[in-house]
Structures are given as C-alpha cells and as structure tokens.
C-alpha cells in the first residue's frame, strides 16, 4: 500500500528533501515505511538519501525494494532503474528497462532517461531507438539533435550523424560540443571546413564555459587538418587552459594516493580469492586513455570466441558496493581494502556482466582506467586476462592533451599535471608487474599498428585462443563504438598517429622535460 499524499510523514519528508536535510528526511521516510512498507516512492527516496549519506549498499537495498513494489508508471520505473544503475545493479536496471509499461510510453523525460541508461550500459542500438521514439513523441531542440547525432555516430551511421549535428548548430550556433563532433567526423579540407562558423560561434558562448573550450578544440582539429599548425596549437592551448581552470587539481594528491595503494597491495595481499571459472570470463584491456585500447578491443572482437562489449564501469561499480562507499578509489577505499571480500567482488562483477558474452566463452572489458585497480581485478577475478596497452609516452600524453574528455580527467588539460599523472601510471603498472609477475601482458601500440598479425598472435596465445584469419581486419567489425575513437576505428589499421606529437615538438618541450624528470616524493 502506498501512503497518501496527505500523510504527515510524507509532507515532512518532501520538505526535508527540498532543504537537503537528509537525516531528517530519512527518519520521516522510515516512518512512512513503518505503516506502508510497500511504498515504492518512499524506498526510492531512501535510496537517494542513502546514496547521499555514502551508504551504497543501503541505497541498492532500497532501490531493489522500490523495484519490487513500483507501479506501472513510466517515470517512476525509469527513476528506479536510475537508482539501481547508480548502485551497480545492472541486471536489475535492464529488467526495469524491459518493463512492459515502457514499451509504448510517450513520456519524453522517460524516453530520454531510458536512452541515457541504455547508453551507460553500452547498448547503443537501443539508445538510438529510444532517441528516435523521443523525437516521434515530440522532443525537439538543439540538445535532442546533438544526442541523436552522437547515438548515430556510435552506431556507425556517420552521414546521418553529421546531418543531426549540423541541425544542432543551425539551431544553436554556439553549441560547442556539436561543433567538436563535426570536426572529428572526418578530415577537413580547404574547400570544406567549419572554420568561419567556428569563429562566429566564439562570439556566442560564455567566456570560460565548456562550450567555449569545445569550440577551441574543434578549431584546433580543423586547423591541424589544414596544416596550419601554429594556429592549431594556439587554439589547443587556449582550450586546455579553459578546461584546467574549471578544476581544483593537485597532482600530489594522486601521487600520494597511488603510493598508499602500492603499500597495501603487496604480493601476499594480491593472492587471488577463490576462483569462479564457471561460465564466460572477462578480458580486461587497460592502459592510458588514447593508448590503443579501442583498436585492440575491435581486433579481439573479430575472434569467434570473444564478445567485444566496449568500456564497462562494472568493476568500479562493484568496488563501490563492496567498499560501501561512493568513490572507486580514494583514501577511504584504500583503508577498507584489507577487510574487503574480494570473492564477493568477483562474484558480483560476473553476475552483472556475463549476460554481455552471449554464448561466447570470453568477453572484453576495455575501460582504460582499470589500470589503477589491475591488481585488485586479478585478486577478485583469477580467471580474467589482463592486457595492457603501452604507447610511447609523448604520443599518448599528446593524444590525451588534444582530446576533450569533458570534466572527467582534470590532469590532461595541463602539461605538468599530465606528466605527473603519466609517471604515477607507469610506477603503478611497474608495481602490478612486480607484485604479480606474468599476470599482465604488455601490448605495444607501435607493434599493434606496425605488425597487427604478429602482435595479435601473442595476445591470443596469452588469452588461450587459437589464431583465426581475418581478425586484424577491423573494417569488418561494424558493431557500435562509444568512445572518442568511434570514427577512426572504422578505418583499416594504420600508423598515422605514431609520432604525431612531433609537429608540435617545440611547444611540447615542457612535457618532454617533465616526463624525463620523474622524481616525485609520495610522502
């Protein structure tokens, strides 16, 4: 039974929630459940309160209860799915998305939230279909065209994506994110580029905004395509400076955090938990962003025994559940590692991801930043394979500096901070190799693009797979790609990006010096 809207506890709970008084809201909501234990909305709000209070497991518990008792109201179902996904309950989220009440809904907010959830689950065809349903229901505006354009791009419908993005900037010429995607779609030429409207767009955005930075990154890409390297660098430097100014970032915090992680993760500590080797097993593809992880994922996805499912956040989600903490890796998590149940972590990860493999015995998880927790992956999932993409330091750092990753990675927008982060990454990977020798295969990006077959044979052997002809032809892999490499991995394997940084060698001299220095005190 659901509590009536006039219930005094509900009235108080809503007021407390509006005020951000979560402790008082929790008490009122628990009073609602005392008399109405099957009130789905009360459980949903308690899930929100638990999340804000850094109680991930309670958040998941209340989200599951909300799912059991929810009505067939589309917006409520979608909100419950969001709460489940936040808490790492992917399978339950998908069950919400398959609810019969959502099959015919014309609620635009519900459809757009569903599309966002499908996209977060790497179900890109389903996300595009929901985007189309939202438009059929009357969704309009620049943001709608942008989102549909991105979904089309991920699904390899490049021409349609370009048309949607063009309509977005026609309606809103200052929509920087759309300009950036247009610049990335293809090489720009003297006779066909967007430089003139990009100049005009600069006058339409708020100075220092994300859209301002996105337009500078778009200008960099197009100027570089035209060989105007001095102007390109100036635009790139401005875009990065704008992005770095949006953050309070202290590289030494990262240095200390990973030094503490290494101190906890000794060889003895990383001894694997009980193995769960029944059923499909994951292949983790890790490394710095822009190191070639998407390329290796596409190549492996051509093998008959491997399902390539792209970037998954599931190990991090289950880390958060097991640590009962909203962050994946911070001081609190490191302090809780000795008491964490790694067998449970591995079991939960497999429960939430194995559906992706279908009938295949192996499936990829190519979230690059899993390098941070590679040892914990090995401890929790002894049956997993770990492949580490290694790329030339200057190439991979420059490739990060020239990318716009929204607000996800503050360190990439400043050369000194980027170099510091790279040194932490290399020290951490060296620690994982030393603490669990032979458990991670380094795969050189330069070898992968210069000798795809020879390199892939070594990878397949490490994964216990036989060679299959045609695996290195990534043009035959038409599955969805939801990364910055979505357009370029449709091309044959090439070496075009090896030593790409050298055209800006003078400007990148501070990066080279910082990478060569390398002395940092983690204390």
N, C-alpha and C positions, 0 to 999 in steps of 0.2 A: 504494500500500500504506500502511496505517495503522500507526503504531508501537504495539507492545503496551503495555498499561498499566504493565507492569513495567520498561519502558525507563528506564534510569537518568537520561537527559536529561529525559524527561517528568516523572519524580519530582521532579527538581531544579526544573524549570520551574514546576510547580504550587506548590512550596513558595515559590519566589521571588515568584510572582504573589500568593500569600496574604500575603506580607510587604510587598508593594508595592515590591520591589526589581526595577524594570523592566529595568535594564541587564543584570543577571544573567539575568533571565528571557529576554530577547531572545537572549542567547548560547546558552542551553540549547535554546531553541526552534529556533534556526537549526541547531544540531547535530542535532536531531530531523529537520529537513528535509534535511540532508545525506544521511541514509540512507533517509529516507521522504519524498521530495519531493511526494508526493500526499496527505500527511496534512492533511485539511481542518481539523481542530481546531487543529493547530499553526499553520496560516495564519490561522485566526480569532483565536487568541490573539496572534499577531504583529500583526494588525490593531489589536487593543486596545492593545498596547504602543506601536505607532507613534502611535496617537492620543494616548495619554498623554504621549508624547515630542514632541508637536507636529509630527509628520510626516504631514500629511494625505494626501499622495499615496501614501506607502508604506502607509498604512492602507487606502486604496482598493485598491491593488495586491494586498495580501494578502486583502482581502475578496473580490475577484474570483477569486483563486485558490481560496479556500475554496468559493466557489460552484461552480467547475468540478469540484472533487473531492468534494463533500459526499455523504454517503449519503442515503437516503430517510427519515431520522429527523426527525420534525416539529420537535422543539425545536431541533435543530441548524440546520435550514433557516431557521427564524424568527430565530435568533441571527445567522446570516449576513446575512439581509435587514436586520436592525437595523444591522449594521456597514456595509453598503453605503449605507443611507439616511443614516447619520451622515456619511459621506464624500461625499455629494452624488450618489450613483449611483442615481438614482430609477428609471430604466428597469430596471436590474438588480434593484432591490428588488421591483418589480412582477413580474418574472419569478420570483423566489423565492416570492412570494405566490401565484402561479399554479401552483406545483409540484404535480403530481398527488398526492403523498403528503399534502398538506394538505387535499385536498378532503373527506376523510372522517375526519380526525383528531378525537379526543375529548379530546385533551390540553388541559385548561383553561388552563394557563400559555401554551401555544402559541396558543390561540384568542384570549386576551386581548392578547397581544403583537401578533398579526396585526391585531386591531381597532385597537390603538394606531397601528400603521403605516399602515393604511388612513386613519385619521383624520388623521394627519400629512400624508398625500397629498391631503387634501380629498375622499376617496372615502367620503362619509358614508353612502350607502346600503349599501355593502359593509361598513363598520364596524359598522353596526347589525345586519346579517345575522350577522356573526361574534359579536357580543354575544349574539344570540339562540341561536346554536349553543353558546356557553359555558354559558348557563343550561340548555339542554337536556342538556348533559353533566354538570350538577350544580353549577355555580357558584352560590354564594349569598352573602348578606350585604349590609350597607348600601352598601359601595363598588360592588358589582355593580349594585344598583338605581340608584345615582347615575349611574354611567357609562351604563347603558342609557337612563336618563331624558334625559341630555344628548344622546345619539345620536338619540333620538326627537325632541327639540326641534329639532335641526339639520335633521331630515327633515320638519319641519312636521307632526308628529303630536303636537299640543300637549296634548290631553286625556290621551293615553296617557303622555306625559312627566310630566304632573302626578301621575298615579297612581303612577308609579315613584318620583318624588321624595317623595311622601307616605309610601310604604312605607319609603323610606330613613330618613326622620326618625322613623317609628314604631319602627324597629329601633334607631336611634341618635339620640335627641332632641338630641344635641349636635353633629350633623353640619352645621356651619355652611354649607358650600358648597351643600348641598341646600336649606337654608332660603333662601339668597340666590337660587338659581334659581327657587324657588317665588315669591318676592317679585317677581321680574322678569317672570314669565309673563303677568301681567295686572294691571290697576289693582285695588288693594284697596279695599274699601268698609267702612263702619261695621259692617255685618252679616256680612261675610265677609272676614276677615283673619287673620293669624297672630301678632298682637302678644302675646297671652297665652302661647302656647307658646314664642315667642321669648324672652320674659322668663325663663321657666323654663329655657330652653336655656343662658342666660348662666351659670347656676349649675352647668352640667355640663361646661364646657370649661376647659382650662388657661388661666389668665390670660396674656394676651400672645401667645397662639397664633394661627395663621392662622384656625382655626375661630372663635376669639373675634372677630377682626376681621370675618370674613364675616357673623357674626350681627349685628354693629353696622351693617354696610352693608345687611343685609336690613331691620333695624329702621328705618333712615333711609328706605329706599324706601317702606315701608308707612306710616310716619308722614307722609311727604310726600303720599302719595296721599290721606290723610285730612285734609290741610290743617293738620296740627299742625307748623308749620314750625320753631318754636323747639326742640321736642323732636327733630325730624328733624335739624336742624343739629347738635345736641349729639351724636347718635348718629354722624353722619357724621364729625364732628371726632374723636371717640374712635376710630372705625375707621381713619381715616387716620393718626392718631398711632401706633396699634398697628403698622400696616404700615411706617411710616417708621422706627420703632425697630428693625425687623428688619434694616436695611441700614446699611452704612457708605457714605455717599454724599457726595461732594464735588462740587458743581456746577462748580467751577472746572476740574476735570479735563475735563469736557465742553466748556467754553468754549475751553480751550487746544487740545483735540483738533481741533475744527472750524475753529479759526483756522489750524492747521497744514495741515488738508486743503485749505482755500481757497488757501493759499500754493502748494501743489503743483499744484492744478488750475487752471492758467491757461487762457486761451483756446487758446493753442498746444498745451498738453498735452492738452486735451479734443478735439482734432481727431479725428474718427471713424476707427476702424480700418476695414479692408476690410469692406464691407457684405455680409451674407448675406441676400439678399432673396428667395431661392427658398423657397417654402412659406409657411406661416402665420406671421404676425408678431404680437408682443405689444403690447397697450395697457397701459401701467403707470398705475395710479391711485394717487397718492401724496398725502401730507398728514399733519397731526397725526392721531393716533387720535381717533375720535369727531368727525371733521370732515365726515362725509357720504360717505366713500369707498364704504361698502356700498350706499348708496342709488344712487350713480352706477353702480356695478357692476351692480345689478339692472336699472336702466333700460337700460343698454347691452346687457345680456343678452337683452332683448326684441327686439333687431335680428336679422334673419335672417342677417347676415354675421358675427356676433360670438358666440363661445362665452364665457360668463361663468363662470370657474372659481374665483373667490374668491382668498383670500390664499395666496400661494405664497412659500416661503422659498428658492426655487431660485436667485435671483441671489446671495443671501448664501452659499448652499452652494457655488456655483461660484467666488465670490470667495475663499472659504476654500481651495478646491482650488488655484486659480491662485496665491494667495499662499503656499500650503503652510503654513498657519497656522490654528489652531482658532478664532480670533476673526474676525469680519467686518470690524470697523473699530476699530483701535487704533493705537498708535504704530508697532508693527511693520509693520502693513499699509501705513500711510502711507509708511513708509521704503521699502517694496518696490514701491510703485506705479510709479515710473519704469521698473523692469525687468519689469513685468508684461506678459504677452502678451494684449492686450485682444481681438484677433481670436479667440484660443483661448477666452477667457472667453465671448464672444458665441456661438461655435460650441457650446460645452458647454451653455450655458444653453438654446439652441434644441433641442439633442439631448435634453435631459432634460425639456422642457416641451411640445414641439409635439404630442405624442400627445393632449394635452388638447383641442386645437382640433377634432378630428374632421375633418369635411370643410369646415369654415369657414375663411375666409382670415385672420381676426383672433381673438385670444383675450385676455382680460383677466388682469392680474396686479395685484391690488389690495392688496398689502401696504403699509399706510400708511407705515411707517418707511423705505421705499425713498427717501423724500425725502433721506435722508442721503447716498445714493450716486447721486442723479439724474444728475449729470454723468458718472459712470463708466458708468451704464447707456447713456447716449447715445453714449459713446465706443465701447463694446463692441457695441452693437446700434443702428446707424444707422437701421435700418428700423423701430424701435419708435416708438410715440407715447407722449408723457408728458402726463398730465392731473393737475393739481394742485388739490386741493380747498382752498379758502380760506374759513375761517369766522371770525366775529367773535372777537377774542382772549378776551374774558371768557366768551363762550359755550363756546368749545372748551376753554378751560382748566378751567372749572367742570365741563364734561361729563367731562373726564378725572378730576378730583378726586372726582366722585361715582361713578366706576366702580371696580371692583376687578379689577385685571389680574394677580392673583397676585403673584409676585415679579419679574415681567418688567421693570417700569419703576419704579425707586425714586423718581424725581423727582416723580411725580404725587401722592405722598402728603404733600407739604409745599408750602404756597403759595409761599414764596420760591423753593424749588428748581424748582417748576413754572414760575414766571415766568421764571427764568433759562433753563430749557430752551426755553421758547417764544421767547425773544429769540434764542437760538442758532439755532433753526429758521428764524426769519424772516431773519436775516442770511445763513444758508446758502442759502436759497431765492433771496434777492436776488443772491447771488454766482452761482448757476447761471444765473439770467436774464441777468446782465451778461456772463458768460463765453460763453454760447451763446444769443444772442438769437433769439427766435422758435421755440425748440425745445420749450418747455413752455407749455401752455395753462392759465392760471389759471381755475378754475371756482368762482364764489362760491356757497357753500352757500345763502345767503339768496336768490339768484336761482334756484337749482335748485328750491327748495321753493315760491317765490312764482310763478315763471313756468317750469314744467318744460319746456314745449314750446319756448319761445324759447331757453332755455339749451341744451337738447339739440340743437337745430338747429346751434348754433355748435360744439358738441362733435363732432357727426357730420361737419360740414364739415372740421374740423381733422383728423379721422381718415380723410378721403377717402371718406366714406359718404354715401349718399343718405338723405333723410328717409323714414321709414316710419311710417304712422299706428299709434297704439296703443302706441308704445314707452314712453310715460311712465306707463302703467297697470301699476305694479309688482305689483298684486294678481294678475295673470295669470301671474306668474313664480313657479312652485311649486318651483323647484329648491332644493336644500339650501343652508343658510346656517350657517356655523360661526363666527360672531362674536357679540359682545355684543348686536348688533342683530338677532339671529335672530327674535325675536318682533315687534319694531316694524316691520321691513321687510315684514311681511305685510299691513300697513295701506296705504291709499292715501297718496300724497304729502301731507304736511301741514306747517304752520308752527308746530306746538305747541312745539317746542324752541327757537325763536328767542327770545332774551332770557329764557330760563328761569332764568338766574342772578340776575335782579333780585329775586326773592322772598327772596334771602339777601344783598342788596346791602350791608347793614351789616357782616355777617360777612366778606364778600369784599373789603372796603375795602383790606386789606393787599395782596391780589392786584392790585387795580386800581392801587395806588401802585407796586408792583414792576414791573408791565408798563409803566407810564408812565415809570419811571425809565430803565431800559435801558442805563445806562453801565456797561460792564464792560471790564476790561483783560485781554485774552487773553495778555498776555506773562507 
